[in-house]
Amino acid sequence: MINFTKPIILGHRGLPSKERENTLSSFKRAISSKADGIELDVHLTKDKKLAVIHDHNTKRTTGIDAVVEELTLKELKQIDSEIPTLREVFETFGSSIIYDIEIKEKPFVFSNLPKLILDEIYSFHLEEKVMVSSFNPFPVRDFKRLCKTIPTAIIYDCVKSVPKILQHGQGKYIAHPDFFKPGINIARKQITKLNKPCSVWCIDSKADYDYFIRNGAKIIITNRCDEIINTL
């Protein structure tokens, strides 16, 4: 299991302030900035491949309106050749870094995405370098049923994209995660009250880093890992 005896800094989708998010270039830039690892997002393509991209639709990142889950990996890479697979990320970095894998599964889909991610983790022997998280509590629950030893986290924040019923971490009652993973805004209200380890995302200033570490955060996920690390 990941060693949480010291604060861990992860590049949020790599280093998106300098490179295109969720690309190998972005991940490499984060690691060259001395981040401990990376946070990345994984979708299941039409042909059951594990694509690393944040949105369910490619329009924001490519200008082309297409649904990731409705495309084969080949079709997806024809739209954007820089979209890597989870396997390609693992082949690039192996066990040298820590991974926070966010499962991108739409509500009430119930695919075999959690199992396929776990199979890929096992194939690279990365059980001690990985944690798994999602806004959707059901794939977290399913992953936890398959593997008890890899840490899991439920993600949440008070934003419109998150259903109100899940904005304060209520998914914990379904997923029973090992970690809470709140966004920075709700984390400010909750950090001193949480009864499980905390991973906070979008921490992009030294002042925020210091505040959350001082109040017990175990993992800091940042869009600016180079700038944060340079101040430490």
N, C-alpha and C positions, 0 to 999 in steps of 0.2 A: 504494500500500500504506500501511497505518496507520503513522504515525511513532512509533516506540518509543524515541525518544531521551530521553524523560522518563517517569516512572511514570504509568500510566493507571489511573484509578479508575472502576470500573463498578458500577452499582447492580444487585445480584442480584435479578432479577425486579422491578426498579424500586427502590422503597423500602418493602419489606414490613413494616418496623417501624412505619410510619405509615399505609400504604394497603394495600388488597387486592393481593396479588402478581399480576404479569403483567396488570395493567390499565393503561389509558392514564393513569388518575389516579396510579398508582404510578410509572409511567415519568416523568410530568411532575414529580412531586415529587422524584424523584432528580435530574433535570436542573436543577430550580430550586435544588437544594442544591449545584450546581456540579460534579456528577459529569461525567466526560468522556463517559459513555455508559451503556448498559444491557446487561445480560445477559438474554436471554429464551429461551423454549422453544417449539418449533414442531412441531405434529402435522399429519398429513394426515387430513382428514375423509373420510367416505364419498363425498362428491361432489368430492373432489380439491381442497379449499380448504385454505389454510394457517392453522390456528388457533393462537393463542398461549395456551398453557396448559401447566402443568408435568406433571401426572399424566396417565396413560392413561385414568383413570377420574375422573369428576366428583364422586365422593362426598365426598372430603375438603374440597373447596372449596364445594360446594353442598348436600351432604346427600342428593343424588339419585344412585343407583347406575346409572351409564351409561358405556359405553365410548366414548371420543372418536372412535376410528376407525370405529365402527359408526353414527355419527350424521352427518347432513348438517349443513352450517354453520347452516342455518336452525333445525334441531332443537337444535343445541348452544346457539345464542343464545336459544332459548326456555327452556332450562334456566338459562342465565346470560347475560344481555344484556351484561355487562361484558367478556366474552371477545372480544378484538379479533382481527382477522386481521393477518398480517404486512404486508399492503398498508396497512391502516389505521395501523399503527405508522409505516411509512415515510412515509405521507402527512402524518402529524402532525409528524415531526421532520426528515425529509429528510436532507440531508447535514450538518446542524448537529451531529450527535453520532456516537459510535462504537457499533457494534452487535456483540455476541457472540451469534450465533444458535446455540442448541443444538438439534441435530436429534434429535427424539424418535421413534425407530424401533425397534420391538421386534426382538429377535434373529431373524435368518434370515427377515425379511419381504421385504427387497429391493424396496421400492417405488420410484417415481420421485420421492420427496420431495426428494432432493438436487438433482435437475434443476429441479424446480419452485421451490425456494428460490433457486437460481442465476438462473433466469429473472426472478424478482421483483427480485433485486438488480440485474440488468442493466437492467430496465425503469425503475428509479429512478436509474441511473448511480451506484451506491453501492459500486463495487468497491474504492475506496480508503478506505472507512469501515467495512468489515465483516471479521469473522473468523467461522469456522464450527467448531463443536465437537460432540462427542458421546461418551457412554460407550460406545456401540456403534461399533466400529472400521470396520465395513463401509460405512455411509453416509459416513463421513469419507473412506474410500478412494475411494468412488464420486464424491464431490464433487471430490476432488483430481484425479481422472482427467479431469473435465469442465473444471476451471479450475486452472491451475498458479500463478496470481498471488495469489489470495485466501488469507490464512493459515488453516491448519487446526490444531486441537488435539484431543488425546485426553484425555478426562476419566476420573478414577479416584479411588478411595479405599478404605480398608479398612472397608467397611460391608456389612451383610448384603444390601442391595439390589443390590450389584455382584457378579457371579460371581467366585469366588475366582481363577479363571484370569486375570482382568483387574484385580484389585485393586491391583497394583503397576505398572500402566502397560504391561502386556504387549501391549495393543492396538496399540502402536507398530509391532510387527512386521507388522501387517496394514495399518494406515492410513498409516504413514510420515509422521506429522504434522510441522508446522513448530514447534509448541509442545507442551509438556506442561501439563496443567491438573489438578494434584492438589488434593484437599481438604486442609484445613489440617493434619489430623493426620499424614497420610503425608508431606505437604510438609515438615514439621519434620525428618523423617528423611532426606529426599532432596534438599532444596534446594541443598545445597553440592556435590552429586554429579551433578546433571543436566547433560547435554551439549547441551541445547537450551534456548531461552528458556522461561520459566515464567510461567504465569498461575495464581494461587492463589485459591481461593474460600472464602467464609465467614470472611473476615478482619474481625472486628467490634470490635476494640479498637486504640487507637493503639500499644500495645506490640507487638501482633502485626504491625501495619502496618510499624512501624519495623524489626522483626526481618527480615521478608521482603524489604523494599526493600534493607536493608543487605546481604542475602545474594543480591541479584541478580534478584529477581522483577520482571518487566516490567509485569504487570497485576495489580491487586488487585481482587477481586470481593467486595463487601460488602453485608450486609443493612442496614447503618447508615452509608451514605455521608455523610449529613448530619453525624453525630457525628464521623466520621473527618476529614472535610474541615475542620470547624470547629477542629480541633486543629493544622492544618498552618500 
